[in-house]
Amino acid sequence: MYCSKCGAANADTARFCAGCGGSLAPAVVSSPVVVYAGFWLRYLALIIDGMIATPVILILLLPFGLAGVLTAVIGKAVDDPESIPMAVGGLWVFIGAAIALSVVGNWLYHAVMESSSFQATFGKKILGMVVTDLAGQRISFAQATGRHFGKLLSGLIMNIGFIMAAFTEKKQALHDMLAGCLVVRR
C-alpha cells in the first residue's frame, strides 16, 4: 500500500506510513443520509396548505360573489321573472371565477413555492420537507409545473398515484416519478 501523502511503499497491514508517519487508514467519505417524506406526513402538509389557501381564495372571490349578489338585487330576480337570466349570468361569472382562481392559484402556489429557494409549500416547510430533483437539487418551475399537473393523473386513477408514496422505495407518488422529483425531510 502506498502513502497518499508521501508516496512511500508500506506493508498492506501497516496502519502508519514508514516514510512520513501519517495514517494509512482509508479516508471515509460519508454521504448525507436522505430521509424520504412518507405518505402521512405529505398528507398532513396538504391539509395545512388547504387551511392556508382556502381563506385566501375566499377573500379573492369576495368581489365576484358581491357582483353576483348585486346582479340579482339590481335585476330584482326574486320579483321579476324576466330578470332571472341576468341573475343566473352573475352566478355563472362567480362559478367561473372560482374555478379559474382555484386552478391557476393552486398551480402557481405549488409551482412557484416548490421551484423557489424555499423548495416547499408552507405546509411542507412547516413539517420540515423540501421538494428536490433526483440529485437533491432545487427543481425548475417547469419541473414543478409538471409535478403539479401530474397530480391530476395521480388522482384520476382512484388516488392510487398518491397512495404509491406509502409503498415505493423513495416514497415517491406517481407525479413525483413523472417529474423526476423527491420529497425529503430536512
C-alpha positions in Angstrom: 0.0 0.0 0.0 1.3 3.4 -0.9 1.0 6.5 1.3 -1.3 9.1 -0.2 0.8 11.9 1.4 4.4 11.0 0.6 4.0 8.1 -1.8 6.2 5.7 0.2 5.6 1.9 -0.1 4.2 0.3 3.0 3.1 -3.2 4.1 -0.6 -3.9 3.4 -1.2 -4.4 7.1 0.6 -1.1 8.2 -1.5 1.5 9.9 1.0 4.3 9.7 3.4 5.3 6.9 7.0 4.2 7.3 8.2 7.3 5.4 6.2 10.2 6.9 4.3 8.6 9.9 0.9 9.6 8.5 -2.1 7.5 9.0 -2.7 4.9 6.3 -6.4 4.4 7.2 -8.6 4.9 4.1 -10.5 8.1 4.1 -14.1 7.6 5.0 -16.4 9.6 2.7 -19.7 10.0 4.4 -22.7 10.7 2.2 -25.6 12.6 3.7 -28.4 10.4 4.9 -31.5 11.1 2.9 -34.8 10.6 4.7 -37.8 10.5 2.4 -41.1 12.0 3.4 -43.7 9.4 3.7 -47.4 9.4 2.8 -49.0 10.6 6.0 -46.5 13.4 6.5 -47.2 14.6 3.0 -50.9 14.3 3.6 -50.7 16.4 6.7 -48.8 19.0 4.7 -51.6 19.0 2.1 -54.1 19.7 4.9 -52.0 22.6 6.2 -51.7 24.0 2.7 -55.5 23.8 2.4 -56.0 25.6 5.7 -53.7 28.4 4.4 -55.0 28.6 0.9 -58.8 28.4 1.4 -59.2 31.7 3.3 -57.0 33.5 0.7 -59.1 32.1 -2.2 -62.3 33.1 -0.4 -61.1 36.6 0.1 -60.1 36.8 -3.6 -63.5 35.5 -4.6 -65.4 38.0 -2.5 -65.7 40.7 -5.2 -67.1 38.1 -7.7 -69.7 36.9 -5.1 -70.7 40.5 -4.4 -71.0 41.1 -8.1 -73.4 38.1 -8.4 -75.5 39.3 -5.4 -75.6 42.9 -6.8 -76.7 41.5 -10.2 -79.5 39.6 -8.6 -80.6 42.6 -6.5 -80.4 45.1 -9.4 -82.3 42.7 -11.6 -84.8 42.0 -8.8 -84.7 38.4 -9.8 -87.0 37.5 -6.9 -89.8 39.7 -8.0 -89.3 39.9 -11.8 -89.1 36.6 -13.7 -87.7 38.3 -16.7 -84.5 39.3 -14.8 -83.7 35.7 -13.8 -81.3 35.2 -16.8 -79.3 38.2 -15.6 -79.1 36.8 -12.0 -78.1 33.3 -13.4 -75.4 35.0 -15.5 -74.0 36.6 -12.4 -73.9 33.2 -10.7 -72.0 31.7 -13.7 -69.5 34.5 -13.5 -68.9 33.7 -9.9 -68.6 29.9 -10.6 -66.2 30.6 -13.5 -64.1 32.9 -11.4 -64.0 30.4 -8.6 -62.8 27.6 -10.9 -60.3 29.7 -12.7 -58.9 31.2 -9.5 -58.7 27.7 -7.8 -56.9 26.1 -10.8 -54.5 28.9 -11.6 -53.9 29.9 -7.9 -53.2 26.3 -6.9 -50.8 25.7 -9.8 -48.9 29.0 -9.2 -48.8 28.4 -5.4 -47.3 24.9 -5.7 -45.0 25.6 -8.8 -43.6 28.9 -7.6 -43.1 27.8 -4.0 -41.5 24.4 -4.8 -39.2 25.8 -7.5 -38.1 28.7 -5.4 -35.2 28.6 -2.9 -37.9 27.7 -0.3 -38.3 24.4 -2.1 -41.6 23.7 -0.5 -45.1 24.9 0.1 -45.9 26.3 3.5 -47.3 23.0 4.7 -44.2 21.1 3.6 -41.9 23.7 5.1 -43.7 23.7 8.5 -43.3 19.9 8.6 -39.6 20.0 7.6 -39.9 18.8 4.0 -38.5 20.0 0.7 -39.0 19.0 -3.0 -35.9 18.1 -4.9 -34.9 16.5 -8.1 -33.3 13.1 -8.1 -29.9 14.5 -7.4 -31.1 16.5 -4.4 -31.1 19.9 -6.2 -33.8 22.5 -6.5 -36.4 21.8 -9.2 -37.2 24.2 -12.0 -40.5 26.0 -12.5 -41.2 23.7 -15.5 -40.5 20.6 -13.4 -42.7 21.9 -10.6 -45.5 22.6 -13.1 -45.2 19.1 -14.5 -45.3 17.7 -10.9 -48.3 19.7 -10.1 -50.4 18.7 -13.1 -49.1 15.1 -12.8 -51.2 15.1 -9.6 -54.3 15.1 -11.8 -53.2 11.7 -13.1 -52.4 10.5 -9.6 -56.0 11.4 -8.6 -57.7 10.1 -11.7 -56.7 6.5 -11.0 -58.7 6.4 -7.7 -55.9 8.2 -5.9 -53.6 5.3 -6.4 -50.9 7.7 -7.7 -50.9 9.4 -4.3 -51.0 6.1 -2.3 -47.9 4.9 -4.1 -45.9 7.2 -1.8 -46.6 4.8 1.0 -45.1 1.8 -0.8 -42.3 2.9 -3.1 -38.6 2.7 -2.0 -38.1 6.5 -2.2 -41.6 7.3 -1.0 -42.4 8.8 -4.5 -46.0 9.3 -5.6 -46.8 8.8 -9.3 -46.5 12.6 -10.0 -43.0 12.6 -8.3 -41.9 9.8 -10.6 -43.2 11.5 -13.7 -41.5 14.8 -12.9 -38.3 13.2 -11.5 -38.7 14.6 -8.0 -38.3 13.5 -4.4 -39.9 14.9 -1.2 -37.3 14.6 1.5 -37.0 15.7 5.2 -34.6 18.4 6.1 
